Amino acid sequence: MKTIAIGVGKNENIIQACHIFKEKHPKTDLKLIYRDEDLVRAVLDNKIHGVVRGSLPASNIMRELKEIYPEITRATYVNGDEYEFLLTPVGIDEGNSVEDKLNIVKNCIAFYKRLGKTPKIAVLAEGRKDDFGRGEEVSKSITDSEKLTKLIQETTGEEVKNYYILVEKAIKDDCNIIVAPNGRVGNIIFRTLVLLNSWPSYGAITFGMDKIYIDTSRDQSIEGYVRSLILANTLDNF
């Protein structure tokens, strides 16, 4: 029997989600964890097959995990009837350089190929191409997006397009890897789509470590937590 550890914080939707999940997956054991440090220990425990952050706060957990796995990055997996994509970066301190985003993209590409799917990548910026010059931050974001698009083309050979600020066009074009300008913008996109408009997210897949770790929002719904448990359970079979 496989074991998945789940963090339990103030949002007790995660507990109800565990009951729902267990009814459909009786052969998977669920271990509820109530402290940050114990969740980190669960990640390092070889007897535990996967870990879901649940509703515990992220800051302390991610800080400790990054001390052990300094190269970890995250991408939120959004998958519904009409769309499927990885949104990255989503950690507010992630994706601050072109090199960081390129590394994340390569991890996302590997994930999709592991699923037998073809990556289609959208790079975003904080303005349209002709917005260059409308402020230092906007101009840098546009320049970085163009550098990143070129690097992805040169180093991966995968289909990629710079959509600049047009995230809606990237989604309509069925891109399955959407690269935000930085983790703060990615986090806002996630909250707008998932928490405000109820797009179905399975949580954020964590790359750069040898354990299945699904990062989730502490504000997620019961259904959202169920999906994260399903994802952790499914990835353990690959």
Secondary structure, 3 states (H helix, E strand, C coil): CEEEEEECCCCCHHHHHHHHHHHHCCCEEEEEECCHHHHHHHHHCCCCCEEECCCCCCHHHHHHHHHHCCCCEEEEEEECCCCEEEEECCCCCCCCCHHHHHHHHHHHHHHHHHCCCCCEEEEECCCCHHHCCCCHHHHHHHHHHHHHHHHHHHHHCCEEEEEECCHHHHHHCCCCEEECCCHHHHHHHHHHHHHHCCCCEEEEEEECCCCEEEECCCCCCHHHHHHHHHHHHHHCCC
